[in-house]
Amino acid sequence: MAFTALAAGVSGLQAFTESVGVIADNITNVNTIGYKETRSRFSTLVTETSARASYSPGGVRAFADTLVSKQGLLQPSTSATDLAVDGAGFFVVKRADSAESTEGEIDYTRAGAFSQDNEGFYKNTAGLFLLGWRLDSAGNPPSNLQSESSLEPINITQLNGISEATSSVVMRTNLQASTAATSGYSTGELADGTVTADFETNIQIFDSLGREHTVVVSAVKTGSNVWNYEYYFDDPTQLDSSQTDGLIGSGVLTFNSDGSLDLGNTTLLDVSGTAVDLTTSPAGTLSFVYDNTDVTATDGSLTLDFGTDGDTDGWTQFESASSLISSSVDGARFDNVNGISIDNEGIISALFDNGLSLKVYKLPVALFDNPDGLQRRQGNSYGASDNSGAVTYQEAGTSGAGGVAPNALEQSTVDLANEFSELIKVQRAFSASTRIITTADQILEELVRI
């Protein structure tokens, strides 16, 4: 019996020593961003058999249980790249020697203190690369969100000096109803100056190289509630010579008696005179070719939105003076990147010197069926395990995923008062186990003396 009691005492020393190590880990990480406290759990070791003639002490065994799912307090931060997950989920990071490495391992973390390295990639204090989905020109993430191949290390310095070609033009314009009609108009006479326009305005567009061009929008009244219009470049030499006088499109605007647009009788012709279908949409697309003598730019196209049929949200005809009320033209020439902005949906926008911004990445939020079953890894990160279940990548704030809290950091979940209390309890238990060993030793010593 003394031998088994001695073994039980030794198991206590081992278990409580491990528990002290767990508590020490918690205390030393009380200020570690995103750290999740670990608790020691104890289980009995039973050595009894079916024969109950005597009692056989077994001892105790310690288990470490990390409370990964516990939410820490969010503390405000002045850095735009300090992030926290407000709710369930983890940031997706890559453990690799370089961002371009294909050998890197995917980890998951709540430690969101990210900053740029010397190559422009965003890493946290453990050196893990932040991963995200690259957005397309329309601001949409990839179609296959669950594929790790759609994730890439985030770097916005590569955006310096880029441009985005103009593709869409939306105008709200009023044409004065009492304007006298002009007779004898032919297509192209506004562009070549033969006919004086009753209304004229300019829009600025960009080609694929970031060069700026001026497109003139002119209209002349040719009948009751009927106007002819043209779109043309103010400098025809910027286009291929096949586009005479810079003309890229023309047509007829027809209005109802209440001043709203009659889209069914409105037409749009491309530079060749071919009609563009407007019956299924209030928008039509014009294509044109730039002059590529000195440089080669991608052929241009403009989608023109005239407004809704029978409504006044686009072109209108009222008695007020002809004027451009508002316009929305996409495309831009971006200067150098001077920072980023991150919203609570995890969308990362690059900020440029000229005041423009561009949505370039979206942060996924990784979810697990049992986050407490994740495997702890170096650098305050976690890896998937059999106990955690498979990972699913969700957009922030959807399907149970938490939102992204910018300018904030999640604090450690360690409670110092509780840790010191546990430390006292474990120290007492350790001392008691030593007394078991001392007593068993005395019994054995007495047996040896018999």
Secondary structure, 3 states (H helix, E strand, C coil): CHHHHHHHHHHHHHHHHHHHHHHHHHHHCCCCCCCCCEEEEEEEECCCCCCCCCCCCCEEEEEEEECCCCCCCEEECCCCCEEEEECCCEEEEEECCCCCCCCCEEEEECCCECEECCCCEEECCCCCEEEEEECCCCCCCCCCCCCHHHEEECECHHHCCCEECCCEEEEEEEEECCCCCCCCCCCCCCCCCCCCCCEEEEEEEECCCCCEEEEEEEEEEEECCEEEEEEEECCHHHECCCCHHHEEEEEEEEECCCCCECHHHCEEEECCCCECCCCCCCEEEEEECECCCCCCCCCEEEEEECCCCCCCCCEEEECCCCEEEEEEECCEECCCEEEEEECCCCEEEEEECCCCEEEEEECEEEECCCHHHCEEECCCEEECCCCCCCCEEEECCCCCCCEEEECEEECCCCCHHHHHHHHHHHHHHHHHHHHHHHHHHHHHHHHHHC
